[in-house]
Amino acid sequence: MALAEASSDHFAVQRRRGRVFVSGALTILLDRMVAFWIFLGGIVMFEPAPYEFMFALVLPLALFAGMKVYRTTAPLFIITAIFIPFAITAAFQARFTPVTTTLVYELVSIFMLLTAFFAANYVAEAPQERLRRIMAAYTLIAVLSAVAATLGYLHVIPGGYDLLTLYGRAKGLFKDPNVFGPFLIPPALYALQRILLGGKRGLVLNGIIFLALMVGVFASFSRAAWGDLLGGALIVFIASFALEATARQKVRMLILALAGVAAIGVTFAGLLSIPSVAHLFDERASVTQEYDTGTDGRFGRQGYAFGLALTNPLGIGPAEFRNLKIKEEPHDSYATVIHVYGWGGGLCFYALIVLTLLRAFTALRRRSPNRRLLIPLIATYVPLVIEAGIIDIDHWRHYYLVMGLIWGVSSGYLRLKQGEDKVSALI
């Protein structure tokens, strides 16, 4: 009897070891696949993009790996569940656009929301470790894209100008320069924070990263991206200065700020010495342009778009606006979401913004070892929410990623190691 019990205990121990080994191997594989998924976020030439296909592999792997789902991220899932029927219903409201096209659009939107929910739970388990892994992959593709697009814009890469630019503006491997520019901002703000609060060891490397990304943003000639970078940098500086910096670091930050402004000035002076760059900068830097004004201009379209939205509670379907009175999109996410998702889907979009901002600033007020991770995310998200009023961001992959990361960091706000048993919840 004793021998049988000993044998049974031995096999039980072996089974437990086997489960631990398999679980550990799946977690390592998940981490690597998540990094590759994030890397693919910089390649969006068509929809569905490689980013979506990779996520279709990452999500089931996360389930097999036993990734935890935290109750503090439940609002993301609930809003997604409410959003789905409204989005699908809106797809069938289109009169001119094929249903296959509208359904693909709505499915991509649902996918985006699921990526936010996934990112929140993935990061909540180990904010320090997992967010740094995500930002390492993000930074790599962002720097590669920025350097390639800038060199292509300057005709340094043979054939690069045709592939990596659009309308004389750098776009990288995106369809639109107005998406490419803002995509570069999150890793730029993390690099800036490391410059301000880090030691001398990483100063040069992070300085090079920030400079490369800043030049990429400039070469996109997206006025919104310029504003996002400037506004985000100010938020990072002020929040880091007030909440994270020691007295010695504050002095260092002020010195670096003065030196940084001088270095940026020299960089831009060099770029503006190129006649074609200076001409496009003068054109893009004007407060308003021809397509901004008039009944059919950007602001005229927005007024018409809101009026149209209020008379169509089920929405009009994706890509329908351009088939009506005005032949160009309204470029206002707050109007567009009502068109393409109906009143219910639009309210879900608004609710996510409000809840994310509340969660972000609630967390920011609390002292935590992870607060430093949260600052660049807030500095990215706030300008994006403002920018949504002048451009359509409802299919920007990095917008949903940043949203999910805010929920993830705040859900694991006091968590330092993956092995800890409890996660401090804010709600």
Salt bridges, closest charged atoms under 4 A:
ASP31 OD1 - ARG133 NH1 3.56
GLU47 OE2 - HIS395 ND1 3.30
GLU47 OE2 - ARG397 NH2 3.25
GLU52 OE2 - ARG397 NE 2.85
GLU125 OE1 - ARG130 NH1 3.71
GLU129 OE2 - ARG133 NH2 2.98
GLU244 OE2 - ARG371 NE 2.93
GLU244 OE1 - ARG372 NE 3.57
ASP292 OD2 - ARG223 NH2 3.32
ASP292 OD1 - ARG298 NE 2.92
GLU328 OE1 - ARG301 NH1 3.69
GLU328 OE2 - HIS331 NE2 3.60
GLU329 OE2 - ARG322 NE 2.70
ASP392 OD2 - HIS331 ND1 3.94
